[in-house]
Amino acid sequence: NAVMAGRYWGIWTRGKLELLRRYLEAFTTASKRQREIVYLDLFGGQPENYDRLTGERLSGSPEIALTTQPPFTKLRFFELEPNASALEAALRESFNDRDFVVYPGDANVQIHEALAELRPVNWAPTFAFIDPNGPDTYWTTLEALARHKRKDLTKVELWLLFPAALFTRNLPVDGAARPDDEAAISRMYGSDLWQLIYQRRVEGLISPGDAREEYVNLMRWRLQTDLGYVWTHPLEVLNEQGRPLYHMIFATDHEVGDKIMRHLYAQAAVEFPAMREAARQRRARDREREAGIMSLFEEELDVDLHAPVARGERFYEYVPPWPPPAISDAD
């Protein structure tokens, strides 16, 4: 058998791409009266993607965006070489009549050129999919996106992969973090505030799960407080064994975007058994906390994880971010 070039992905990637497809269709449908609708994909990937279990070909995010109906009118993709050239060639083959550009190089650098080129349409509904493999997004990039559109209009919507689970895996609790890891995380937050969460974890004051929640909360807090987004929705993505992989944080200041993503996150949590079980665990843990029972360990709780979905059972509810340690300590 000929070996297929490309990347192989787990079931969670298929689920994330399906969620992206559903949201983009809702986004362009809600925006269909506008003359221009813009899509930005900061880590476009490569053209050939396959399901790890079945070997079936998966449409990557650029292809999903280009086949969305109603269509986006301008699409801008970013990818490092040599993947950028391969992506450009594959997309030209199928979508040569569309207004798209593949920017080769680091998205954190190239985004500024792309946004300058798009300034004449900075009134248009704009969605940015930011799906790196690790802490590769800079705060300066998120800032540029949040400030791109005219001040009297809603902001560029962001859907950001946030690797909090990677932080809890890679930051040692018995020694110093590597300077390169520290620099990457600070660059992503645009702040050193995360160090206070890390310090609490090193001192054994919080569990790995609580540290993950605090890391995600800090990013949401920064997006809302510093960049002016009104809602940030976090969705924890788990592997087949139910272990945390990363969070997808959606940021919007548009009521319609908020409403659609609440619905889609709730739907995703019902469709993915691991997410359902995590939601039940989280609810049980919250009940224990309310009762004053605290634990530093990720122990199994007495909760029926495999129960069928009960009528009215909710697996996703919006909770606003809370003030992070440094802010709450200062009050």
C-alpha positions as CSV (number, residue, x, y, z in Angstrom):
1,N,0.0,0.0,0.0
2,A,1.2,3.5,-0.8
3,V,1.8,5.5,2.3
4,M,-0.4,8.6,2.4
5,A,1.3,11.8,3.3
6,G,-0.6,13.8,5.8
7,R,-1.6,13.9,9.4
8,Y,-3.7,11.5,11.4
9,W,-6.1,12.8,14.0
10,G,-8.1,11.4,16.9
11,I,-11.9,11.4,17.3
12,W,-11.7,14.7,19.2
13,T,-10.3,16.5,16.1
14,R,-13.2,15.2,14.0
15,G,-15.6,16.6,16.7
16,K,-13.9,20.0,16.8
17,L,-14.0,20.3,13.0
18,E,-17.7,19.3,13.0
19,L,-18.3,22.0,15.6
20,L,-16.4,24.5,13.4
21,R,-18.5,23.5,10.4
22,R,-21.8,24.1,12.3
23,Y,-20.7,27.4,13.7
24,L,-19.4,28.8,10.4
25,E,-22.7,27.9,8.7
26,A,-24.6,29.7,11.4
27,F,-22.2,32.7,11.3
28,T,-22.5,33.2,7.5
29,T,-26.3,32.6,7.6
30,A,-26.6,35.4,10.3
31,S,-24.4,37.6,8.2
32,K,-25.8,36.9,4.7
33,R,-27.2,40.4,4.1
34,Q,-23.6,41.8,4.3
35,R,-21.6,42.4,1.1
36,E,-18.5,40.9,2.6
37,I,-17.9,38.1,5.2
38,V,-14.3,37.4,6.3
39,Y,-12.7,34.2,7.6
40,L,-9.2,34.1,9.1
41,D,-7.4,30.8,9.8
42,L,-4.2,31.4,11.7
43,F,-2.8,27.8,11.7
44,G,-4.2,26.5,8.4
45,G,-2.4,23.1,8.5
46,Q,-1.8,20.9,5.6
47,P,-4.2,19.7,2.9
48,E,-4.2,16.0,3.7
49,N,-5.8,14.9,7.0
50,Y,-7.0,11.5,8.0
51,D,-9.0,9.9,10.8
52,R,-6.6,7.8,12.9
53,L,-9.1,5.0,13.5
54,T,-10.7,4.6,10.1
55,G,-8.1,6.1,7.8
56,E,-10.9,8.2,6.3
57,R,-9.9,11.6,4.8
58,L,-11.0,14.6,6.9
59,S,-11.6,18.1,5.5
60,G,-9.3,20.5,7.2
61,S,-10.5,23.9,8.5
62,P,-9.6,25.8,5.3
63,E,-11.6,23.4,3.2
64,I,-14.5,23.6,5.7
65,A,-14.5,27.4,5.5
66,L,-14.3,27.4,1.6
67,T,-17.3,25.0,1.4
68,T,-19.4,26.9,4.0
69,Q,-22.8,28.1,2.7
70,P,-23.7,30.9,2.5
71,P,-20.1,31.6,1.5
72,F,-17.4,33.7,3.0
73,T,-16.3,36.3,0.5
74,K,-12.7,36.8,1.7
75,L,-10.6,34.0,3.3
76,R,-7.0,34.4,4.7
77,F,-5.0,31.4,5.8
78,F,-1.6,31.3,7.6
79,E,0.9,28.5,7.7
80,L,4.6,27.8,8.0
81,E,6.5,26.4,5.0
82,P,6.6,23.9,3.4
83,N,2.9,23.3,4.4
84,A,1.9,26.7,3.2
85,S,2.9,26.0,-0.4
86,A,1.2,22.5,-0.3
87,L,-2.0,24.1,1.2
88,E,-2.0,26.9,-1.4
89,A,-1.6,24.4,-4.3
90,A,-4.3,22.0,-3.1
91,L,-6.8,24.9,-2.5
92,R,-6.1,26.5,-5.9
93,E,-6.9,23.2,-7.5
94,S,-10.5,23.1,-6.1
95,F,-11.3,26.8,-5.2
96,N,-9.3,28.9,-7.7
97,D,-12.3,31.2,-8.3
98,R,-12.5,32.3,-4.6
99,D,-10.8,35.3,-2.9
100,F,-8.4,33.6,-0.6
101,V,-4.7,34.1,0.3
102,V,-2.3,31.7,2.0
103,Y,0.3,33.8,4.0
104,P,3.5,31.7,4.4
105,G,5.3,32.2,7.7
106,D,4.5,32.8,11.4
107,A,0.8,33.9,11.8
108,N,1.8,36.1,14.7
109,V,4.0,38.1,12.3
110,Q,1.9,37.9,9.1
111,I,-1.5,38.7,10.7
112,H,-0.6,42.4,10.9
113,E,0.0,42.5,7.1
114,A,-3.2,40.6,6.4
115,L,-5.3,42.9,8.7
116,A,-3.8,46.0,7.0
117,E,-4.8,44.5,3.6
118,L,-8.3,43.9,5.0
119,R,-8.7,47.4,6.5
120,P,-11.0,48.6,3.7
121,V,-13.5,45.9,4.8
122,N,-13.0,46.3,8.6
123,W,-16.8,46.8,8.9
124,A,-17.5,43.2,7.7
125,P,-18.5,40.3,10.0
126,T,-15.1,38.5,10.6
127,F,-14.4,35.1,12.3
128,A,-10.9,33.9,13.3
129,F,-10.1,30.3,13.9
130,I,-6.9,30.0,16.0
131,D,-5.9,26.3,16.3
132,P,-2.2,25.9,17.1
133,N,-0.5,22.7,18.3
134,G,0.6,24.4,21.6
135,P,1.1,27.8,23.2
136,D,2.0,29.3,19.8
137,T,-0.5,32.2,19.7
138,Y,0.8,35.6,20.9
139,W,-1.3,38.0,23.0
140,T,-0.3,40.8,20.5
141,T,-2.1,38.7,17.8
142,L,-5.3,38.5,19.8
143,E,-5.0,42.2,20.5
144,A,-4.6,43.0,16.8
145,L,-7.7,40.9,16.0
146,A,-9.8,42.5,18.7
147,R,-8.9,46.0,17.5
148,H,-9.2,45.3,13.8
149,K,-12.9,46.3,13.3
150,R,-14.3,49.8,13.5
151,K,-15.0,50.9,17.0
152,D,-18.8,51.2,16.5
153,L,-19.1,47.5,15.4
154,T,-18.8,44.2,17.1
155,K,-15.3,42.7,17.3
156,V,-13.7,39.9,15.2
157,E,-15.0,36.7,16.8
158,L,-12.3,34.3,18.0
159,W,-12.3,30.6,18.5
160,L,-9.0,29.8,20.2
161,L,-7.3,26.5,21.1
162,F,-6.0,27.0,24.6
163,P,-3.5,24.3,25.8
164,A,-4.1,24.5,29.6
165,A,-3.7,20.7,29.9
166,L,-0.2,21.1,28.3
167,F,0.7,23.6,31.1
168,T,-0.2,21.2,33.9
169,R,1.7,18.4,32.1
170,N,4.8,20.4,31.2
171,L,5.3,22.7,34.1
172,P,7.1,20.7,36.8
173,V,5.8,20.8,40.4
174,D,9.3,19.8,41.8
175,G,11.7,22.2,40.2
176,A,11.8,25.3,38.0
177,A,10.0,25.6,34.6
178,R,12.1,25.8,31.5
179,P,12.7,29.4,30.5
180,D,11.5,28.7,27.0
181,D,8.2,27.3,28.3
182,E,7.8,30.3,30.7
183,A,8.4,32.8,27.8
184,A,5.9,31.1,25.5
185,I,3.1,31.1,28.2
186,S,3.8,34.7,29.1
187,R,3.7,35.6,25.4
188,M,0.4,33.9,25.0
189,Y,-1.2,35.7,28.0
190,G,0.6,39.0,27.4
191,S,1.2,38.9,31.1
192,D,3.1,37.0,33.9
193,L,-0.1,36.7,36.0
194,W,-0.2,32.9,35.2
195,Q,2.9,32.5,37.5
196,L,0.7,33.0,40.5
197,I,-1.5,30.0,39.5
198,Y,1.7,28.0,38.9
199,Q,3.1,28.9,42.3
200,R,-0.1,27.7,44.0
201,R,0.2,24.4,42.1
202,V,3.9,24.0,43.1
203,E,3.0,24.7,46.7
204,G,0.4,22.0,46.6
205,L,-2.5,24.4,47.3
206,I,-4.5,23.4,44.2
207,S,-4.9,20.2,42.2
208,P,-4.0,19.8,38.6
209,G,-7.7,20.1,37.6
210,D,-8.1,23.3,39.5
211,A,-4.9,24.7,38.0
212,R,-6.2,23.9,34.5
213,E,-9.4,25.8,35.4
214,E,-7.5,28.8,36.7
215,Y,-5.3,28.9,33.6
216,V,-8.4,28.9,31.3
217,N,-10.1,31.4,33.5
218,L,-7.2,33.8,33.4
219,M,-7.2,33.8,29.6
220,R,-11.0,34.4,29.6
221,W,-10.6,37.2,32.1
222,R,-8.0,38.9,30.0
223,L,-10.1,38.5,26.8
224,Q,-13.1,40.1,28.5
225,T,-11.4,42.7,30.8
226,D,-8.5,43.8,28.5
227,L,-9.8,43.2,25.0
228,G,-13.5,44.0,25.6
229,Y,-15.2,40.7,24.6
230,V,-18.5,40.3,26.4
231,W,-18.7,36.5,26.5
232,T,-16.1,33.8,26.5
233,H,-17.2,30.2,26.3
234,P,-14.7,27.5,27.3
235,L,-15.1,23.9,26.0
236,E,-12.8,21.2,27.4
237,V,-11.8,18.7,24.7
238,L,-11.0,15.2,26.0
239,N,-9.5,12.2,24.4
240,E,-11.1,8.7,24.1
241,Q,-9.9,7.9,27.7
242,G,-11.5,11.1,29.0
243,R,-8.2,12.8,29.7
244,P,-8.0,16.6,29.1
245,L,-6.3,17.7,25.9
246,Y,-7.1,21.4,25.6
247,H,-9.9,23.9,25.8
248,M,-11.5,25.8,22.9
249,I,-12.3,29.3,24.0
250,F,-14.9,31.2,22.0
251,A,-14.9,35.0,22.4
252,T,-17.6,37.3,21.1
253,D,-19.4,40.6,21.9
254,H,-22.3,39.8,19.6
255,E,-25.5,38.4,21.2
256,V,-26.2,36.1,18.2
257,G,-22.7,34.6,18.4
258,D,-23.1,34.0,22.1
259,K,-26.5,32.4,21.6
260,I,-25.3,30.1,18.8
261,M,-22.2,28.9,20.6
262,R,-24.1,28.2,23.8
263,H,-26.3,25.9,21.8
264,L,-23.4,24.2,19.9
265,Y,-21.3,23.7,23.1
266,A,-24.3,22.1,24.8
267,Q,-24.9,19.9,21.8
268,A,-21.2,18.8,21.7
269,A,-21.2,17.9,25.4
270,V,-24.2,15.6,24.8
271,E,-22.6,14.0,21.7
272,F,-19.2,13.2,23.2
273,P,-19.5,10.7,26.1
274,A,-16.2,11.8,27.6
275,M,-17.4,15.4,27.8
276,R,-20.7,14.2,29.3
277,E,-18.8,12.3,32.0
278,A,-16.5,15.2,32.7
279,A,-19.5,17.6,33.1
280,R,-21.1,15.2,35.6
281,Q,-17.8,14.9,37.5
282,R,-17.5,18.7,37.5
283,R,-21.0,19.1,38.8
284,A,-20.4,16.6,41.6
285,R,-17.2,18.4,42.5
286,D,-19.0,21.7,42.6
287,R,-21.6,20.3,44.9
288,E,-18.8,19.0,47.2
289,R,-17.1,22.4,47.2
290,E,-20.4,24.1,48.1
291,A,-20.7,21.7,51.0
292,G,-17.2,22.7,52.1
293,I,-15.5,19.4,51.1
294,M,-12.1,20.3,49.5
295,S,-9.6,17.9,48.0
296,L,-6.2,18.3,46.4
297,F,-6.5,15.1,44.5
298,E,-8.3,14.1,41.3
299,E,-10.2,11.3,43.0
300,E,-13.2,9.5,41.5
301,L,-16.4,10.9,42.8
302,D,-19.6,8.9,43.6
303,V,-21.5,9.9,40.4
304,D,-23.1,7.7,37.8
305,L,-21.0,8.7,34.8
306,H,-22.6,6.3,32.3
307,A,-26.2,7.1,33.1
308,P,-28.2,7.9,30.0
309,V,-28.9,11.6,29.3
310,A,-31.8,12.6,31.5
311,R,-34.6,14.9,30.3
312,G,-33.5,18.5,31.1
313,E,-30.0,17.4,32.1
314,R,-27.5,20.2,31.1
315,F,-23.9,19.6,30.2
316,Y,-22.9,23.1,29.3
317,E,-23.8,26.3,31.1
318,Y,-22.2,29.7,30.7
319,V,-20.3,30.9,33.8
320,P,-18.5,34.3,33.6
321,P,-14.8,34.3,34.5
322,W,-13.9,35.2,38.0
323,P,-11.1,37.6,39.1
324,P,-7.8,35.7,38.9
325,P,-5.5,35.3,42.0
326,A,-3.6,38.5,41.8
327,I,-6.7,40.6,41.2
328,S,-8.8,38.9,44.0
329,D,-5.9,39.0,46.4
330,A,-5.6,42.7,45.9
331,D,-9.2,43.4,46.8
